Structure formats: structure tokens, C-alpha cells
Amino acid sequence: NSSMRSLKQWYQRRVRGIAGRMIHQSSGRTYHEVFAPPKVPMTDDVTGEPLMKRPDDNATVLKRRLDIYHEQTAPLIEFYQKKGILRSIDAMQSPEKVFQDISVHFKQ
């Protein structure tokens, strides 16, 4: 089933994205183990100070967030869909395309 495969890929990307995130606490600079690594592991490129990982940036917390979404938000989506007033936007597109799609919906 392609929709299940798509959901799985989305979930795996989210876990990898969240689990690899690192932050320089005093400046707010962000790094990522795969996508934007610091020059020296776990060290801020500018100050040389240690980076931190947020305790809630992990697969367990993401799964709980998704569970809450399915419990609380999914029923609302179904409710508005049945009323015919739900407008869905594919958030897996580029940020520019998502913004463009949102703008189109607001103009309608």
C-alpha cells in the first residue's frame, strides 16, 4: 500500500530529523548530525562551547506526539471533512510550495 509506505517514510524522516538536532543553548544556533553538522562533534562552530540535545528530541517523544495527534486532532479533521470545509495541504512539499498552497486557500 503506497500510503502506508509514504507514512512510514514520513515518520522515519521526522525521527531522524528530531533525533539528530543539536543546539547551542546561549545563541540558539542549531546543528544536525547529518544535515548540518558542526565542524567538531557536539561543539559550537562559533564559540567552541558544547552543544546540547534537548531531552524531548527522541523517537519515544515523537511517537507520543503522534499518538496525541491521532487521539485529538484526527477526529477534528474527519469532522470538518464531513462538513465539506476542510482544505488539505501537502506539508511534505518545499516551504515555498506549502506557503503558495496556503495562500491559494485563503484567497478562495
Backbone as ProteinMPNN parsed JSONL, in Angstrom:
{"seq_chain_A": "NSSMRSLKQWYQRRVRGIAGRMIHQSSGRTYHEVFAPPKVPMTDDVTGEPLMKRPDDNATVLKRRLDIYHEQTAPLIEFYQKKGILRSIDAMQSPEKVFQDISVHFKQ", "coords_chain_A": {"N_chain_A": [[0.844, -1.175, 0.0], [0.776, 2.095, -0.997], [0.226, 4.444, 0.459], [0.689, 3.75, 3.13], [3.401, 3.201, 3.028], [4.347, 5.701, 2.398], [3.625, 7.104, 4.728], [5.246, 5.771, 6.57], [7.779, 6.457, 5.614], [7.656, 9.215, 6.04], [7.485, 9.269, 8.84], [9.949, 8.079, 9.565], [11.705, 9.996, 8.528], [11.047, 12.18, 10.162], [11.799, 11.251, 12.711], [14.578, 10.893, 12.32], [15.23, 13.539, 11.744], [14.524, 14.918, 14.119], [15.907, 13.489, 16.134], [18.574, 13.942, 15.5], [19.109, 16.563, 16.02], [20.893, 19.371, 17.341], [21.736, 21.914, 19.701], [23.098, 25.141, 20.322], [23.02, 26.459, 23.297], [23.128, 29.15, 24.429], [23.133, 30.898, 22.221], [21.233, 29.917, 20.481], [21.807, 28.786, 18.071], [21.469, 26.208, 15.675], [22.246, 22.841, 14.874], [22.728, 19.812, 12.991], [23.206, 16.343, 13.152], [23.415, 14.946, 10.703], [22.453, 16.613, 8.551], [23.415, 19.251, 8.948], [26.077, 19.338, 10.265], [28.214, 20.246, 13.073], [31.601, 21.532, 12.871], [33.346, 20.306, 14.671], [32.437, 17.499, 16.49], [29.545, 17.85, 18.538], [30.174, 20.467, 19.299], [29.998, 23.971, 19.301], [30.413, 25.859, 16.362], [31.117, 28.574, 16.357], [31.725, 29.545, 18.988], [33.019, 27.443, 20.248], [31.955, 26.226, 22.399], [30.162, 23.636, 24.229], [27.573, 21.755, 22.574], [24.075, 21.029, 22.99], [21.616, 18.444, 23.339], [18.166, 18.419, 23.207], [16.163, 16.976, 25.756], [13.678, 16.068, 24.94], [13.87, 15.523, 22.272], [13.565, 12.92, 20.753], [12.823, 9.553, 19.581], [10.843, 8.285, 21.131], [9.385, 10.371, 22.339], [8.457, 11.657, 20.039], [6.779, 9.636, 19.022], [4.814, 9.613, 21.008], [3.77, 12.2, 20.67], [2.656, 11.871, 18.12], [0.75, 9.93, 18.735], [-0.972, 11.42, 20.372], [-1.804, 13.287, 18.488], [-3.288, 11.587, 16.769], [-5.298, 10.805, 18.527], [-6.534, 13.234, 19.32], [-6.503, 15.264, 17.292], [-6.978, 14.096, 14.746], [-9.751, 13.245, 14.806], [-10.992, 15.765, 14.613], [-10.244, 16.593, 12.083], [-11.606, 14.732, 10.512], [-14.233, 15.465, 11.207], [-14.463, 18.141, 10.145], [-13.983, 17.528, 7.507], [-16.207, 15.975, 6.808], [-18.127, 17.973, 6.923], [-17.447, 19.328, 4.72], [-15.712, 21.466, 4.648], [-13.029, 21.339, 4.973], [-9.735, 22.045, 4.018], [-7.037, 20.621, 2.634], [-3.473, 20.529, 2.755], [-0.456, 19.571, 1.32], [2.091, 19.097, 3.34], [4.605, 18.094, 2.981], [5.897, 19.14, 0.896], [8.1, 21.619, -0.585], [8.925, 24.438, 1.544], [8.25, 26.842, 0.267], [6.339, 26.059, -1.643], [4.349, 25.036, 0.036], [3.589, 27.407, 1.362], [2.622, 28.827, -0.835], [0.424, 27.204, -1.552], [-1.147, 27.481, 0.771], [-1.714, 30.206, 0.62], [-3.312, 30.265, -1.688], [-5.581, 28.894, -0.768], [-6.543, 30.704, 1.142], [-7.385, 32.776, -0.451], [-9.629, 31.827, -1.641]], "CA_chain_A": [[0.0, 0.0, 0.0], [1.67, 3.247, -1.123], [0.001, 5.434, 1.505], [1.382, 3.305, 4.332], [4.832, 3.369, 2.781], [4.581, 7.134, 2.489], [3.557, 7.463, 6.145], [6.435, 5.238, 7.211], [8.911, 7.299, 5.217], [7.492, 10.488, 6.733], [7.825, 9.06, 10.243], [11.387, 7.857, 9.661], [12.363, 11.298, 8.317], [10.83, 13.018, 11.349], [12.643, 10.732, 13.796], [15.965, 11.23, 12.001], [15.361, 14.987, 11.865], [14.465, 15.336, 15.521], [16.935, 12.835, 16.949], [19.901, 14.443, 15.17], [19.184, 18.002, 16.272], [21.747, 19.854, 18.436], [21.519, 23.349, 19.91], [24.0, 25.935, 21.172], [21.982, 26.994, 24.169], [23.11, 30.595, 24.657], [22.862, 31.66, 20.992], [20.115, 29.346, 19.747], [22.24, 28.182, 16.807], [21.131, 24.797, 15.593], [23.044, 21.958, 14.021], [22.141, 18.483, 12.844], [24.265, 15.345, 12.963], [23.514, 14.546, 9.301], [22.141, 17.666, 7.592], [24.203, 20.471, 9.184], [26.904, 19.007, 11.429], [29.273, 21.188, 13.452], [32.934, 21.113, 12.41], [33.819, 19.387, 15.709], [31.222, 16.919, 17.065], [28.941, 18.384, 19.766], [30.848, 21.72, 19.656], [29.555, 25.118, 18.513], [31.43, 26.336, 15.426], [31.492, 29.966, 16.612], [32.308, 29.779, 20.32], [33.735, 26.277, 20.755], [31.251, 25.713, 23.573], [29.436, 22.395, 23.953], [26.19, 21.767, 22.116], [23.198, 20.166, 23.781], [20.449, 17.839, 22.711], [17.01, 18.535, 24.084], [15.743, 15.654, 26.216], [12.456, 15.635, 24.258], [14.166, 15.263, 20.865], [13.849, 11.497, 20.575], [11.766, 8.787, 18.924], [9.769, 7.993, 22.082], [8.558, 11.579, 22.474], [7.775, 11.855, 18.76], [5.689, 8.668, 18.946], [3.746, 10.096, 21.903], [3.144, 13.344, 19.997], [1.816, 11.338, 17.049], [-0.404, 9.289, 19.375], [-1.876, 12.507, 20.786], [-2.391, 13.799, 17.251], [-4.322, 10.657, 16.302], [-6.385, 10.796, 19.503], [-7.212, 14.513, 19.5], [-6.61, 16.088, 16.088], [-7.561, 13.351, 13.634], [-11.222, 13.339, 14.794], [-11.397, 17.095, 14.136], [-10.067, 16.597, 10.63], [-12.747, 13.977, 9.971], [-15.427, 16.288, 11.429], [-14.506, 19.224, 9.163], [-14.038, 16.915, 6.185], [-17.607, 15.612, 6.59], [-18.866, 19.208, 6.688], [-17.046, 19.847, 3.416], [-14.992, 22.74, 4.783], [-11.609, 21.083, 5.212], [-8.811, 22.239, 2.902], [-5.793, 19.943, 2.983], [-2.257, 20.972, 2.075], [0.645, 18.615, 1.45], [3.182, 19.767, 4.052], [5.885, 17.467, 2.652], [6.462, 19.894, -0.218], [9.025, 22.672, -0.162], [8.235, 25.508, 2.292], [7.702, 27.827, -0.673], [5.128, 25.485, -2.238], [3.343, 24.985, 1.099], [3.105, 28.78, 1.537], [1.829, 29.136, -2.032], [-0.846, 26.485, -1.435], [-1.925, 28.132, 1.837], [-2.188, 31.489, 0.075], [-4.416, 29.988, -2.617], [-6.772, 28.549, 0.021], [-7.077, 31.905, 1.793], [-7.983, 33.629, -1.48], [-10.885, 31.22, -2.074]], "C_chain_A": [[0.893, 1.244, 0.0], [1.458, 4.285, -0.03], [0.684, 5.03, 2.805], [2.888, 3.49, 4.188], [5.191, 4.846, 2.915], [4.582, 7.588, 3.947], [4.807, 6.979, 6.871], [7.653, 6.09, 6.876], [8.841, 8.645, 5.933], [7.94, 10.34, 8.183], [9.333, 8.876, 10.418], [12.15, 9.164, 9.463], [12.217, 12.188, 9.542], [11.722, 12.559, 12.493], [14.088, 11.119, 13.54], [16.193, 12.733, 12.17], [15.4, 15.452, 13.308], [15.622, 14.763, 16.326], [18.334, 13.388, 16.676], [20.123, 15.909, 15.49], [20.062, 18.323, 17.474], [21.6, 21.377, 18.512], [22.657, 23.936, 20.726], [23.071, 26.774, 22.031], [21.978, 28.521, 24.263], [22.795, 31.407, 23.401], [21.626, 31.174, 20.255], [20.506, 28.75, 18.401], [21.909, 26.702, 16.82], [22.029, 24.085, 14.594], [22.27, 20.65, 13.894], [23.249, 17.499, 12.518], [24.48, 14.981, 11.501], [23.44, 15.74, 8.361], [22.96, 18.938, 7.75], [25.11, 20.248, 10.39], [27.889, 20.126, 11.783], [30.62, 20.646, 12.962], [33.567, 20.105, 13.365], [32.569, 18.821, 16.379], [30.839, 17.537, 18.41], [29.595, 19.673, 20.247], [30.386, 22.829, 18.725], [30.696, 25.633, 17.643], [31.95, 27.729, 15.77], [32.256, 30.12, 17.924], [33.179, 28.635, 20.823], [33.096, 25.678, 21.999], [30.485, 24.442, 23.216], [28.02, 22.65, 23.438], [25.378, 20.849, 23.007], [22.134, 19.561, 22.888], [19.307, 17.969, 23.701], [16.551, 17.146, 24.496], [14.483, 15.145, 25.506], [12.652, 15.411, 22.76], [14.559, 13.8, 20.683], [12.623, 10.783, 20.015], [10.589, 8.519, 19.859], [8.825, 9.178, 22.216], [7.8, 11.844, 21.173], [6.597, 10.89, 18.631], [4.529, 9.119, 19.824], [3.029, 11.288, 21.28], [2.214, 12.873, 18.886], [0.582, 10.638, 17.611], [-1.434, 10.334, 19.79], [-2.559, 13.103, 19.559], [-3.538, 12.897, 16.803], [-5.522, 10.619, 17.245], [-7.207, 12.078, 19.462], [-7.443, 15.287, 18.208], [-7.295, 15.359, 14.944], [-9.093, 13.38, 13.643], [-11.728, 14.704, 14.318], [-11.291, 17.19, 12.619], [-11.246, 15.885, 9.974], [-14.041, 14.789, 10.082], [-15.549, 17.375, 10.362], [-14.559, 18.698, 7.732], [-15.486, 16.548, 5.852], [-18.474, 16.838, 6.317], [-18.514, 19.85, 5.343], [-16.271, 21.151, 3.482], [-13.503, 22.562, 5.071], [-10.824, 21.311, 3.927], [-7.474, 21.644, 3.315], [-4.639, 20.446, 2.135], [-1.175, 19.95, 2.353], [1.844, 19.332, 2.063], [4.541, 19.139, 3.789], [6.532, 18.126, 1.433], [7.482, 20.9, 0.314], [8.256, 23.732, 0.625], [7.589, 26.546, 1.37], [6.389, 27.331, -1.279], [4.015, 25.399, -1.2], [2.742, 26.373, 1.293], [2.209, 29.185, 0.367], [0.45, 28.471, -1.941], [-1.739, 27.091, -0.35], [-2.513, 29.441, 1.322], [-3.367, 31.294, -0.864], [-5.688, 29.692, -1.836], [-7.378, 29.776, 0.698], [-7.761, 32.831, 0.808], [-9.339, 33.095, -1.932], [-12.049, 31.66, -1.206]], "O_chain_A": [[1.692, 1.42, 0.92], [2.413, 4.947, 0.375], [1.207, 5.889, 3.514], [3.562, 3.894, 5.135], [6.227, 5.189, 3.485], [5.443, 8.368, 4.355], [5.365, 7.702, 7.697], [8.46, 6.405, 7.751], [9.865, 9.158, 6.383], [8.681, 11.177, 8.699], [9.925, 9.458, 11.327], [13.136, 9.415, 10.156], [13.162, 12.878, 9.921], [12.335, 13.383, 13.172], [14.762, 11.62, 14.441], [17.233, 13.151, 12.68], [16.224, 16.291, 13.673], [16.246, 15.475, 17.112], [19.2, 13.307, 17.547], [21.209, 16.44, 15.257], [19.994, 17.645, 18.5], [21.368, 22.038, 17.499], [23.128, 23.33, 21.689], [22.415, 27.692, 21.539], [20.911, 29.129, 24.181], [22.242, 32.501, 23.506], [21.029, 31.927, 19.485], [19.648, 28.262, 17.665], [22.05, 26.028, 17.84], [22.497, 24.663, 13.613], [21.289, 20.418, 14.6], [24.126, 17.786, 11.704], [25.614, 14.73, 11.093], [24.273, 15.871, 7.464], [23.179, 19.644, 6.766], [24.936, 20.894, 11.424], [28.342, 20.862, 10.906], [30.757, 19.456, 12.677], [34.239, 19.167, 12.934], [31.711, 19.595, 16.802], [31.676, 17.721, 19.293], [29.589, 19.963, 21.443], [30.379, 22.659, 17.506], [31.813, 25.823, 18.124], [33.113, 28.032, 15.5], [33.312, 30.752, 17.962], [33.992, 28.829, 21.727], [33.628, 24.735, 22.585], [30.191, 24.195, 22.047], [27.365, 23.622, 23.815], [25.929, 19.991, 23.696], [21.801, 20.094, 21.83], [19.458, 17.668, 24.885], [16.548, 16.229, 23.675], [14.237, 13.939, 25.468], [11.684, 15.135, 22.052], [15.731, 13.479, 20.485], [11.526, 11.341, 19.98], [9.442, 8.528, 19.413], [7.605, 9.01, 22.207], [6.627, 12.215, 21.205], [5.524, 11.288, 18.176], [3.372, 9.015, 19.415], [1.803, 11.377, 21.356], [1.116, 13.405, 18.722], [-0.504, 10.734, 17.039], [-2.633, 10.148, 19.58], [-3.755, 13.391, 19.59], [-4.628, 13.377, 16.493], [-6.65, 10.42, 16.795], [-8.433, 12.032, 19.557], [-8.493, 15.911, 18.051], [-8.114, 15.95, 14.24], [-9.694, 13.527, 12.578], [-12.782, 14.785, 13.688], [-12.14, 17.789, 11.96], [-11.814, 16.377, 8.999], [-14.85, 14.797, 9.155], [-16.603, 17.524, 9.743], [-15.116, 19.348, 6.848], [-15.942, 16.785, 4.733], [-19.445, 16.756, 5.566], [-19.18, 20.779, 4.886], [-16.178, 21.868, 2.486], [-12.804, 23.528, 5.376], [-11.21, 20.821, 2.866], [-6.847, 22.128, 4.257], [-4.802, 20.749, 0.953], [-0.998, 19.514, 3.49], [2.533, 20.089, 1.379], [5.542, 19.611, 4.326], [7.602, 17.705, 0.995], [7.691, 21.007, 1.522], [7.059, 23.911, 0.402], [6.511, 27.063, 1.665], [5.436, 28.099, -1.411], [2.855, 25.662, -1.519], [1.522, 26.511, 1.38], [1.166, 29.81, 0.56], [-0.568, 29.104, -2.221], [-2.951, 27.202, -0.534], [-3.681, 29.741, 1.568], [-4.318, 32.074, -0.838], [-6.76, 30.179, -2.194], [-8.6, 29.876, 0.814], [-8.638, 33.602, 1.198], [-10.118, 33.828, -2.54], [-13.183, 31.24, -1.435]]}, "name": "protein", "num_of_chains": 1, "seq": "NSSMRSLKQWYQRRVRGIAGRMIHQSSGRTYHEVFAPPKVPMTDDVTGEPLMKRPDDNATVLKRRLDIYHEQTAPLIEFYQKKGILRSIDAMQSPEKVFQDISVHFKQ"}
